[in-house]
Structure formats: structure tokens, C-alpha cells
Amino acid sequence: MAATHGRFIGRVGGLAVALGIGAAIAAASPTAAAEDTPSSAASTGTEASGTEASSSPSSDSESPARQRKPSRSEVETAGEDRDARASERSDGDADDAGADRLRADEGPDDEDPADDERETPEPADEEPATAVAAATAPTATTSTAATPAKPSDPDRSPAAPVSPLATPQQLEAERIATETVGTWPVRLMKQVLSAGWRATAAREYRQISGPDPENLVTLRRAVDEYALAAAFQQQLLNSMTPTVVAQVAPPHTWYRQSVGGSRILYDNPDTVYRFMGVNMTSTYVIRGRFTDAHPADTNFSVLTGLSGITADNLSGRQIDIGPDGSFTITVSGEAAAPGQRNHLQLTPDSTLVAVRNTLSDWNTQSPMTLSIERLTGPRNSLFSQLGGFAIPGLGPLVTRSPLLTSLVSSIPPMKEPPPVLRGVFTAVIMALGLGQESKYIKVATTDAETGERVPPNVLRDPSRNAEFLATQLQSAGYFHLADDQALVVTIAPANARYFIVPVTDLWTITGDYWHQQTSLNNAQAVPDPDGRYTFVISPTDPGVHNWVSTGGMNKGTVSIRFQDLDLASSQTPTLTSAVVAVSDLDSVLPPTTVFVTPAQRATQLTERATGFARRFGVPS
């Protein structure tokens, strides 16, 4: 152990010296060139695995007893043959054994006894969850494609659906992220975030007397999910070994592996989020294929720094797609060639490519397969491994200087960073959450133009967020409703081909949207005869088809997203909102409003759960 620490300290020292000398020389003569390497030496593909997988997201128990929720189906799992797994994992690594090891640790940040009753993802069986991840993890940085595994359950058909998200790289990233959030730096930062977010909420929601007990119970879950998201991002920031990682996802159990949620900042229940690390010193190629009905909206966004500002974007309508649904996108610091459509241009501070598959019909649309390969650029380095290209100021400085790039590339990466080191860098990323949470809560509580506080239960016409949601319009607000009250929202979609009305808690995170109808998009809802849509948001079920449940919460936030905008149209979406008593709904709803029986509601919820399960490859 001492020798390992010594080598690490030596490499960090060498890196610091190289940066210091290089910065001085670069200031006088920025003429050196970075070494290019072929893709076989520094690339990682994440083509969809053929290994069978299944999943069932866990339910969050913040919904009170008055909110009826269908019981979950028993979690089915698939993966490698048990004997094969045992032989491939014969070393019995104690650090990785057991499904419980893959859950987010519960430590000193356990602040509320009521939180202990919250449901968590259950392990699929008693076998080690990491066995499958280890057996399928990539052994080199070249592009890989897994072969189909034998079904572990003899009653399952070999033709059972496989999720495009179930890649060996994804499973390995989940294993590492879950290990990382158990380290002491992350656990300590979770306490800091919890205290900071609680203070922010008391200030920003003072018009509704701050968070209520239900939202205080969900605070720890929100912090846990933010921590896991940061642990994923820590891995992604090594852009010399890029991979495709799905995150901003709910808790799920698959491949004998239980994974916590990583939802943050008004996550969209319809959207599958995937991310890839990039930097301008290298060139990349992204390959993918739509395997069935195209999603309602697809976007490839180049993000800068750690705050997620959009520098470039390609929508699904802009890219050229082959007859078989496949496509290829080049990524580099150069502008697109004349006539070239499938290209993303990087800037000196580019860090990630974010991919959003927005599924309006959960039962027919699936996430596309996706992989990335680094074609040219400097060799992998400790600087890149530690996320150096994402450090504000330093990252762009190195990127702009071929000499500095060459110097930092002379210090090789560690074979496997210690978990505590990953924890330190994850904690640094988490620290940004203090400002990010405040910023996004203010989207709901504050008028961006005047800076004045917005009262609860008021939704304004949508506007454009110039950062992460640069390709969308958004109407955000917060609600405070009694059990017998409802917020009636009427939307004229205008040039938006897709929109969604989701409910989030006061921490801007969704709840159990796979078992409860806490969101509805325009494909799931019934329109009014005039083309508008009327929704009823309430804690209790009013029997309306277009009901958006609050999940039983009396306080929360709403962030209505408008996407796939028709830029040729001058008309933009508009909306109105009003609070009414549930008993008075008949007098304010359109006469053509569609109502449902309890049996029809149950069918609606069953179809919802079945459609969502397709994302994780659960057989119907």
C-alpha cells in the first residue's frame, strides 16, 4: 500500500512540475505539437451488449398511504450462467462481493428516522452482483461488443428483450460509482449538501413556509442521487478513454446489481440521458442505431466545464440516418466540412457530449444503441484521468497549448485509482451542487427578468434556458395544494411537437413515475377539440384521464418542457394555470374532458409500468 501511495505521489509531483515548467515555456513559445495516437491505443466503444438484462426500478416511499400505488412485480433478473460466473470470479474479491456492497452506503448522513422506511432497490438474488459486471467488463480500451449470454432462468426465453443501455461499460461504471459514494469524502460532502440544500429551500420557498415533513424525508434521497451522479461524472471526465454512460436515471436492479438513482435538476421521466467525455485535443466518432420507432426527440449536445452550458447541438432531425437506422457523428475541434451534417465541434472548455433520447410512447420507442471511439489525440495521462481537462481555467489552458498538452501527457495514468481518490474528486464535483441547486430552484421561484419572487401555483409562458436546456423551452413553478385542491393547467403547444408536464419534489427531483402517473406528455394525454391540452395536477385522483399526480405531495415543483420545436413557426407555446377545489372541477374543465373509471386508471398505470420497464430490458 505504501509503495502504491508513493508511486501516486510521485506521479502527481511530476505532473505538477511538468505543468509549471510547461506554463512558463508556453507563455513564450506555444509551438510544440501534441503526439497523436491511433484509436487502437486510446479508444473505448460502448456498443449495446447482447447480454440479457432485466430491471425493476425501486419505489420511493415518500408517497403517503392515501396515494394508492400498484404493487411491484417481483424483480426478474438475467445475466451470465451461474457456473460461468463462478469460474470467472474465482478470486472472490471481498471488496466486491455481495449485492449489498453495491447499494449506496448509509452512514453518518442518516438524518431522519422516517427515511429508514423508504424502499430501496432489492438485490436480484443472493449471488454477488459484481460477478456479472466483472465478467463483462472491458479488458482493453478498444471498442467491444459483447456476445449474448445464456439465460440464467430456464423459464426465460432466449429471445427476451435486451436493453440498449445494458453494456459492459455501463455495468462497470455503476459498480465503480456505487463504490465511490461509500468513501468518506463523499459521505462527508453529503452532509454538507444536506445542510446547504435545507437552508436554500427554507429561503427560496419561504412563501410556502419552506419544506414540509414529506419533502424533508426525501432530502436524503435527493442528496444520495446527486452524489451518485457526481460519481458517474468523475469517471466520465477522463476524456482520453471515453465511454458511454447512462445516468440521471432512477434506481434499478439488473444483472444481479442494485444501483441507486442519479436524478438531478428537473430530470425528465421521458428522457434517457447518456454522457461521453471529450476534449478538444482529440477527435472522436460516435456511432449509433435506432432499433425501432424513433424517439420523440433526440439531441447530442456539447457541454462545457462542469456547469453544463451548451456549446453545440445536433438534433435527431438534423443528422443523416441510414436505411437501417444507423448513423455516425464525428466530433473534433474543427468546424464541419461543407455539406457535412453529422458533426459536433468542440471548444477548448468542452468536457462532455450529452445525449438525450426523449420517449413519448414508452411502449414503442426505445433508446438507441450508442458507442464512442477516440480516433486521434495525445496518449492517456494522469492529468486526464484526474479530470484535468474539466478544471476551470486549467483545462482550457492545457487544451490551447500543444506544449502543455505534451507535457501532461508524459505522466501516465494510474492502473486503477484508489476508491478514496475517486471519492475526493467526486466530492469536489458535488460541491458545485450547493450553487446548482439554488440556481435551479430559483427557476421555479423567481422571475428571471425582474428578479421578483413568483407566488406558488403560478406557471408562466415558457422561456429558454441558455445553459443545459438550450434546445428547449421551459415553464417552471412550484405548488402548494391541499388534499382537496387541484392546479388546472391549460397548454397551447403551438410549435412544440413534444411537451411533458412532470411533478418533482422541492429538491427538483422526480419520484416514482413508473408506478404513479406523476407525469404526462402530449402523446399520453388526450387533447381538447381546439388542439389545446388541459391537465389536472393534484394529490388525490379526480378521475380525469389527464391527471398528473403529485405522488401524494402537497408541496413540490413543476417544470414543463417543450421540445422538438418547429423553428419555421413564429408561434410559441403558451399556458395558463389556476387553483380550484376538486369538487369544482366539473365547472372549470372543458365539457369534452375525458374521465376514467378505477379499472381504466389501473390499466393506464399498468401500461405505464410495462412501457417504462422496456428501457431496462424487462420482458413483458
Buried (B, 14 or more C-beta within 10 A) or exposed (E): EEEEEEEBEEBBEBBEEBBEEBBEBBEEEEEBEBBBBEBEBBBBBBBBBEBBBBBBBBBBBBBEEEBBBEEBEEBBBBBBEBEBBBEBBEEEEEEBBBBEBBBBBBBEBEBBEBBEEBEBBBBBBEBBBBBBBBBBBBEEBBBBBBEEBBBBEEEBEEEBBBBBBBBBBBBBBBBBBBBBBBBBBBBBBBBBBBBBBBEBBEEBBEEBEBBBEBBBBBBBBBBBBBBBBBBBBBBBBBBBBBBBBBBBBBBBBBBBBBBBBBBBBBBBBBBBBBBBBBBBBBBBBBBBBBBEEBBBBBBBBBBBBBBBBBBBBBBBEEBEBEEEBBBBBBBBBEEBEEEEEBBBBBBBBBBBBBBBBBBBBBBEBBBBBBBBBBBBBBBBBBBBBBBBBBBEEBBBBBBBBBBBBBBBBBBEBBEEBBBEBBBBBBBBBBBBBBEBBBBBBBBBBBEEEEEEEBEBBBBBEBBBBEBBBBBBBBBBBBBBBEEEBBBBBBBBBBBBBBBBBBBBBBBBBBBBBBBBBBBBBBBBBBBBEEEBBBBBBBBBBBBBBBBBBBBBBBBBBBBBBBBBBEEEEEEBBBBBBEBBEBEEBEEBBEEEBBBBEEEEBEEBBEEBBBBBBBBBBBBE
